[in-house]
Amino acid sequence: MHTEFDIIEKNLGKIKILKVIGELDALVAPKLKEKITKTEEDDCKNFIIDFEQLEHINSLAMGILRGKLKAVKEVGGNIKLIKLNDHIKSIFEMIGLDEIFEIYETEEEAVESFKE
């Protein structure tokens, strides 16, 4: 594992796509929280977080994601996750986050789900 971390942002209409690269741990999870909070302040409420290049996530990061999901839902938005590798997916299943997050294989599926 490397400790590089980045978030690549892409706008797709009223949906913000955040591609997370590297490890999401105690040092970098607050950066993701800040990105979501800042985007919310800019009046964007719908997010897709792309985990295709995520190598590791820790419990603090998962707690932050859960908290942001709750906050975004309170204002009528949602956070959907895409492209979880088997390791990350098993962590989400183990602690039940797969029950509260909508998880999709592709960006297209997640985008379509916002239209329903």
C-alpha positions in Angstrom: 0.0 0.0 0.0 1.1 3.5 -0.6 0.1 6.6 1.3 -0.8 8.8 -1.6 -4.2 10.2 -1.4 -6.3 12.3 -3.7 -9.8 13.2 -4.5 -10.7 13.9 -8.1 -14.0 15.9 -8.5 -16.3 15.8 -11.5 -19.6 17.5 -11.9 -22.4 15.7 -13.7 -25.4 18.0 -13.6 -26.6 18.3 -10.0 -24.4 15.3 -9.0 -20.9 15.6 -7.7 -18.7 12.6 -8.3 -15.7 12.2 -6.0 -13.1 9.6 -7.0 -11.1 8.6 -3.9 -7.5 7.4 -4.6 -5.2 5.7 -2.1 -6.0 5.1 1.6 -8.8 6.7 3.5 -7.5 6.8 7.1 -7.5 9.1 10.1 -5.2 11.6 8.4 -7.1 12.0 5.1 -10.7 11.2 5.9 -11.3 14.7 7.2 -10.3 16.0 3.7 -13.2 14.0 2.2 -15.5 15.3 4.8 -14.5 18.9 4.0 -15.0 18.3 0.2 -18.5 17.0 0.8 -19.3 19.8 3.3 -18.0 22.5 1.0 -20.0 21.1 -1.9 -23.1 21.0 0.2 -22.6 24.7 0.9 -22.4 25.2 -2.8 -26.0 23.7 -2.9 -25.0 20.3 -4.3 -26.8 17.5 -2.3 -26.2 14.4 -4.4 -22.9 12.6 -4.4 -21.3 9.5 -6.0 -18.1 8.4 -4.3 -16.0 6.3 -6.6 -13.8 3.8 -4.7 -12.3 2.0 -7.7 -8.8 3.2 -6.6 -9.3 3.0 -2.9 -6.9 0.6 -1.2 -7.8 0.9 2.4 -10.5 2.5 4.6 -10.4 2.7 8.4 -13.2 2.9 11.0 -12.9 6.7 11.4 -13.3 7.2 7.6 -16.4 5.0 7.7 -17.8 6.9 10.6 -17.3 10.2 8.7 -19.0 8.8 5.6 -21.9 7.6 7.7 -22.2 11.0 9.4 -22.1 12.8 6.0 -24.8 10.5 4.6 -27.1 11.3 7.5 -26.4 15.1 7.0 -26.9 15.0 3.2 -30.2 13.0 3.6 -31.5 15.5 6.1 -31.4 18.1 3.3 -32.9 15.9 0.7 -29.7 14.5 -0.9 -27.9 11.2 -1.0 -24.4 9.7 -1.2 -24.0 6.6 -3.3 -20.9 4.4 -3.6 -19.5 2.8 -6.7 -16.7 0.4 -7.7 -15.9 -1.1 -4.2 -13.3 -3.8 -4.5 -13.9 -7.1 -2.7 -11.8 -6.1 0.3 -13.6 -2.8 0.9 -17.0 -4.4 0.1 -16.4 -7.1 2.8 -15.5 -4.4 5.4 -18.7 -2.6 4.6 -20.7 -5.8 4.8 -19.0 -6.8 8.1 -20.1 -3.6 9.9 -23.4 -3.2 8.1 -22.7 -0.1 6.0 -23.8 -2.0 3.0 -27.3 -1.7 4.5 -27.3 2.1 4.7 -25.4 3.0 1.6 -26.6 2.3 -1.9 -23.7 0.6 -3.7 -23.4 0.2 -7.4 -21.0 -1.4 -9.8 -20.9 1.5 -12.3 -21.2 5.3 -12.4 -24.0 5.0 -14.9 -26.1 2.8 -12.6 -25.6 5.3 -9.7 -26.5 8.3 -11.9 -29.6 6.5 -13.2 -30.7 5.7 -9.6 -30.9 9.5 -8.8 -33.5 9.8 -11.6 -35.9 7.3 -10.0 
